[in-house]
């Protein structure tokens, strides 16, 4: 070891090496790996009943949401009812909605409470839509009351205008 280098320098460098990992983990934490809607047995008979159910989702509809941890093979699973999901956005990271249920499934320090999913035709997304139009119905219900998409809202806040260059409304 070089005698001109203080002893604390290598330790500080190792500690600071974790900062980028923690930032990336925080920013990407809400990304949803998979989201499953629990269908009642009566709606599983044919595609038209699934479409009807998804277009008239009751507040008691149950979702199982999986997100990744720092390591891709570790996932968190949260089970939540539709009534406990609220639209949410952030200027620092993309968010779609949050779980406001304090007693729900998925309690713990490392269980996410905020989630990000893309609507139809999201870049890099693979929506497995077993019944055509069902995901659009579910996503529309999740985003009820929300004025903008989180990524578009992010661009409006950062650049003072929309992603296509038009000025943000005042």
C-alpha positions as CSV (number, residue, x, y, z in Angstrom):
1,X,0.0,0.0,0.0
2,X,1.2,3.5,-0.9
3,X,2.3,5.4,2.3
4,X,1.0,8.7,0.8
5,X,-2.6,7.3,0.6
6,X,-4.7,7.5,3.8
7,X,-6.0,4.2,5.1
8,X,-9.7,5.4,4.8
9,X,-9.4,6.1,1.0
10,X,-9.8,2.5,-0.2
11,X,-12.6,1.9,2.3
12,X,-14.4,5.0,1.1
13,X,-14.0,4.0,-2.5
14,X,-15.5,0.6,-1.9
15,X,-18.5,2.2,0.0
16,X,-19.0,4.8,-2.7
17,X,-18.9,2.0,-5.3
18,X,-22.3,0.8,-4.0
19,X,-24.0,4.2,-4.6
20,X,-24.7,3.6,-8.3
21,X,-26.0,0.2,-7.6
22,X,-28.4,1.6,-5.0
23,X,-29.6,4.4,-7.3
24,X,-30.3,2.0,-10.1
25,X,-32.1,-0.4,-7.8
26,X,-34.3,2.5,-6.5
27,X,-35.1,3.8,-9.9
28,X,-35.9,0.4,-11.4
29,X,-37.7,-1.1,-8.4
30,X,-41.2,-0.3,-9.5
31,X,-40.9,-2.1,-12.9
32,X,-43.4,-4.9,-13.0
33,X,-42.2,-8.3,-14.2
34,X,-45.7,-9.8,-14.4
35,X,-49.2,-8.8,-13.3
36,X,-51.9,-11.4,-13.1
37,X,-55.6,-10.7,-12.7
38,X,-57.5,-13.4,-10.7
39,X,-60.6,-14.2,-12.8
40,X,-63.7,-15.6,-11.1
41,X,-64.6,-19.0,-12.4
42,X,-67.8,-17.7,-14.0
43,X,-65.8,-15.4,-16.3
44,X,-63.5,-18.1,-17.6
45,X,-66.1,-19.6,-19.9
46,X,-65.3,-17.6,-23.1
47,X,-63.5,-14.5,-24.3
48,X,-66.6,-12.3,-24.3
49,X,-67.2,-12.8,-20.5
50,X,-63.5,-12.0,-19.8
51,X,-63.9,-8.8,-21.8
52,X,-67.1,-7.9,-20.0
53,X,-65.5,-8.5,-16.6
54,X,-62.3,-6.5,-17.4
55,X,-64.4,-3.6,-18.7
56,X,-66.5,-3.6,-15.5
57,X,-63.8,-4.5,-13.0
58,X,-65.2,-4.5,-9.4
59,X,-63.1,-2.8,-6.6
60,X,-62.6,-6.3,-5.1
61,X,-60.7,-7.5,-8.2
62,X,-57.5,-9.2,-7.1
63,X,-54.1,-8.7,-8.8
64,X,-50.8,-10.5,-8.1
65,X,-47.9,-8.3,-9.0
66,X,-44.3,-9.5,-9.3
67,X,-41.3,-7.1,-9.4
68,X,-37.5,-7.8,-9.4
69,X,-35.0,-7.1,-6.7
70,X,-31.4,-6.2,-7.4
71,X,-30.7,-9.7,-8.6
72,X,-33.0,-10.8,-11.4
73,X,-33.7,-14.2,-9.9
74,X,-35.2,-12.7,-6.8
75,X,-38.7,-11.4,-7.1
76,X,-41.3,-9.8,-4.8
77,X,-44.9,-10.8,-5.0
78,X,-47.6,-8.5,-3.9
79,X,-51.3,-9.4,-3.9
80,X,-53.6,-6.4,-3.9
81,X,-57.2,-5.5,-4.6
82,X,-58.1,-2.9,-7.3
83,X,-59.6,-0.6,-4.6
84,X,-56.1,-0.3,-3.0
85,X,-54.3,0.8,-6.2
86,X,-54.1,4.6,-6.9
87,X,-52.5,6.3,-10.0
88,X,-49.2,7.9,-9.1
89,X,-46.4,9.7,-10.9
90,X,-42.9,10.8,-10.0
91,X,-40.4,13.2,-11.5
92,X,-37.5,11.0,-10.6
93,X,-38.6,7.5,-11.8
94,X,-41.5,6.2,-13.9
95,X,-44.5,5.2,-11.9
96,X,-48.0,4.1,-12.8
97,X,-49.7,3.3,-9.5
98,X,-49.2,2.7,-5.9
99,X,-50.6,0.3,-3.3
100,X,-52.2,2.3,-0.5
101,X,-53.2,-0.8,1.6
102,X,-51.2,-0.8,4.8
103,X,-52.3,-4.3,5.9
104,X,-52.2,-6.0,2.6
105,X,-50.1,-8.9,1.3
106,X,-46.5,-8.2,0.6
107,X,-45.6,-6.4,3.8
108,X,-41.9,-5.8,4.6
109,X,-39.0,-3.4,4.0
110,X,-38.2,-4.7,0.6
111,X,-41.7,-5.1,-0.8
112,X,-42.5,-2.4,-3.3
113,X,-45.5,-0.2,-2.8
114,X,-45.2,1.6,-6.1
115,X,-45.4,0.0,-9.6
116,X,-44.7,0.8,-13.2
117,X,-46.5,-0.9,-16.1
118,X,-46.8,0.3,-19.7
119,X,-50.0,0.6,-21.6
120,X,-50.4,-0.9,-25.0
121,X,-47.4,-0.8,-27.3
122,X,-44.9,0.2,-24.6
123,X,-41.3,0.2,-25.8
124,X,-39.8,-3.1,-24.9
125,X,-42.9,-4.5,-23.3
126,X,-44.4,-7.9,-24.0
127,X,-48.0,-7.9,-22.9
128,X,-49.4,-11.4,-23.0
129,X,-53.0,-10.5,-23.8
130,X,-54.8,-13.8,-23.9
131,X,-58.1,-12.0,-24.8
132,X,-57.7,-9.2,-27.2
133,X,-58.6,-5.9,-25.5
134,X,-58.6,-7.2,-21.9
135,X,-55.3,-5.6,-20.9
136,X,-56.4,-2.2,-22.3
137,X,-59.5,-2.5,-20.2
138,X,-57.5,-3.3,-17.0
139,X,-54.9,-0.6,-17.7
140,X,-57.6,2.0,-18.3
141,X,-59.2,1.1,-15.0
142,X,-55.9,1.3,-13.2
143,X,-55.2,4.7,-14.6
144,X,-58.7,6.1,-13.9
145,X,-58.4,9.7,-12.7
146,X,-54.8,10.1,-14.0
147,X,-54.2,13.0,-16.3
148,X,-51.0,12.0,-17.9
149,X,-48.7,9.0,-18.5
150,X,-45.8,9.0,-16.0
151,X,-43.1,9.1,-18.7
152,X,-44.8,12.0,-20.6
153,X,-45.3,13.8,-17.3
154,X,-41.7,13.2,-16.5
155,X,-40.7,15.0,-19.8
156,X,-43.1,17.8,-19.2
157,X,-41.6,18.4,-15.7
158,X,-37.9,18.1,-16.7
159,X,-37.9,20.0,-20.0
160,X,-40.9,22.3,-19.6
161,X,-42.6,20.7,-22.6
162,X,-43.9,17.4,-24.0
163,X,-41.5,14.8,-25.4
164,X,-42.4,15.9,-29.0
165,X,-41.3,19.5,-28.2
166,X,-44.7,21.2,-27.7
167,X,-44.9,23.4,-24.6
168,X,-46.6,22.1,-21.5
169,X,-50.0,23.5,-20.7
170,X,-50.0,26.2,-18.0
